[in-house]
Amino acid sequence: MVDLLLIAETGVAEQTPSQLPSILFAAGCGLLAMILLRRSYRYFGKRTRGGSGPAIAALPRPTGPWDGAKRDAAARLDRERVELHELARDLMGQLDSKTRVLNQLVAQSQQQIERLEVLLEIAAREEPQMDTDEHA
């Protein structure tokens, strides 16, 4: 009791800050963090790809040393097939367009051939007339 009176008289109690507000603040921050973590775990932990339902099942671990490699190889093979299919479509489109251009050029050349044949026939008919005009 004497110590409390001595402390009260000297004013030491007023100079030492109380640790209680700091402890309560730290406890409140910890409680808040725990509540937020549990809430986010509940929200994100049960999410699935298809909506509500059980959590996404983990892929089974490979039983043999090549199981994972086979799955990777199959996926890579599928990607390669898709790329080859797209390349084939592009090449077929290019070939089709070049075939159309070639057909147009063949048609134009056939028209030119027919035109030249007509001109040759006209020139052949007029040539004998020119020879007869020269002799006369």
JOQUI-V554478 format. One record per residue. N is the residue number from 1. RES is the residue in one small letter. PSI is psi in degrees with one decimal (999 if undefined). BURIAL is 1 if it has 16 or more other ideal C-beta (glycine too) atoms within 10 Angstrom, else 0. Layout:
((N,RES,PSI,BURIAL) (N,RES,PSI,BURIAL))
//
This chain:
((1,m,-35.7,0) (2,v,-36.3,0) (3,d,-38.3,0) (4,l,-39.3,0) (5,l,-40.0,0) (6,l,-41.5,0) (7,i,-42.5,0) (8,a,-37.4,0) (9,e,-36.4,0) (10,t,-19.4,0) (11,g,17.5,0) (12,v,-33.7,0) (13,a,-32.3,0) (14,e,-25.7,0) (15,q,-32.8,0) (16,t,121.1,0) (17,p,151.1,0) (18,s,140.1,0) (19,q,-11.1,0) (20,l,-46.3,0) (21,p,-36.7,0) (22,s,-41.3,0) (23,i,-42.6,0) (24,l,-38.6,0) (25,f,-44.8,0) (26,a,-41.0,0) (27,a,-40.0,0) (28,g,-41.5,0) (29,c,-42.0,0) (30,g,-42.0,0) (31,l,-43.2,0) (32,l,-43.9,0) (33,a,-41.7,0) (34,m,-41.7,0) (35,i,-44.3,0) (36,l,-38.8,0) (37,l,-42.5,0) (38,r,-39.9,0) (39,r,-43.7,0) (40,s,-33.7,0) (41,y,-42.2,0) (42,r,-38.5,0) (43,y,-49.6,0) (44,f,-23.6,0) (45,g,-28.2,0) (46,k,6.1,0) (47,r,141.4,0) (48,t,172.1,0) (49,r,-35.6,0) (50,g,4.9,0) (51,g,-138.3,0) (52,s,156.0,0) (53,g,-167.8,0) (54,p,160.1,0) (55,a,160.1,0) (56,i,128.9,0) (57,a,138.9,0) (58,a,150.1,0) (59,l,142.2,0) (60,p,146.8,0) (61,r,145.6,0) (62,p,136.4,0) (63,t,-34.2,0) (64,g,170.4,0) (65,p,-18.9,0) (66,w,0.3,0) (67,d,-47.4,0) (68,g,-37.5,0) (69,a,-35.9,0) (70,k,-42.3,0) (71,r,-41.4,0) (72,d,-41.1,0) (73,a,-39.3,0) (74,a,-41.1,0) (75,a,-41.6,0) (76,r,-39.0,0) (77,l,-41.1,0) (78,d,-42.1,0) (79,r,-41.4,0) (80,e,-40.0,0) (81,r,-43.5,0) (82,v,-44.5,0) (83,e,-40.7,0) (84,l,-38.6,0) (85,h,-43.4,0) (86,e,-40.9,0) (87,l,-41.3,0) (88,a,-41.1,0) (89,r,-44.4,0) (90,d,-45.8,0) (91,l,-38.6,0) (92,m,-38.8,0) (93,g,-42.2,0) (94,q,-43.0,0) (95,l,-41.1,0) (96,d,-44.3,0) (97,s,-38.5,0) (98,k,-34.0,0) (99,t,-42.1,0) (100,r,-43.6,0) (101,v,-42.6,0) (102,l,-42.5,0) (103,n,-39.3,0) (104,q,-42.2,0) (105,l,-38.4,0) (106,v,-42.5,0) (107,a,-41.6,0) (108,q,-41.4,0) (109,s,-36.5,0) (110,q,-40.2,0) (111,q,-41.6,0) (112,q,-39.0,0) (113,i,-46.9,0) (114,e,-40.8,0) (115,r,-44.2,0) (116,l,-38.4,0) (117,e,-40.7,0) (118,v,-44.5,0) (119,l,-37.4,0) (120,l,-39.6,0) (121,e,-42.4,0) (122,i,-43.2,0) (123,a,-36.1,0) (124,a,-35.9,0) (125,r,-35.9,0) (126,e,-23.9,0) (127,e,-45.4,0) (128,p,-32.1,0) (129,q,-36.6,0) (130,m,-36.4,0) (131,d,-38.5,0) (132,t,-32.2,0) (133,d,-32.9,0) (134,e,-34.2,0) (135,h,-22.8,0) (136,a,999,0))
//
